[in-house]
Amino acid sequence: MIDVLYFAWVRERIGLPKERIETGAPTVAALVDELAAREERYAAAFADLSALRVAVDQELADFNAPLAGVREVAFFPPMTGG
């Protein structure tokens, strides 16, 4: 089981701040594919991966990051400083 967290407009499109899912996905990219295949709101949220960042167990990662042993994956838009 993995906790999947959604922030900012990702949360708005999916309609959930987080969920706990069971997945056999080996990488973040495979998890995204599973989620996007669920229903349209997920497909819309993950339509443009260049507009997303991901953190795995609270560490920034890329979409090729492995999920073995991971407890949490978070998706969020890029942050800008000010």
C-alpha positions, 0 to 999 in steps of 0.5 A: 500500500502506498499513500498518494498525495495530491497538491494544488491544481492536481488535488482540484482536478482529482478531487482528493487530497490523498488516497491509499492505493495498492499497486504493483507499479515498479516506477512512478511513471507506471503508477501514473499510467495506472492512475490515469487509466482509472477515470477522466479526472485522473487522466486530466490531472496527469495529461502533461507530466512536464507540468508536474513534480513528484516526491517519493517519501518526501524527497524530490524524484523523477518519474523513473524512480522505483517504488519498491519499499516506498510508502508515500508518493506526492504529486504537485506543480512546480514551485516558484520562488519569490 
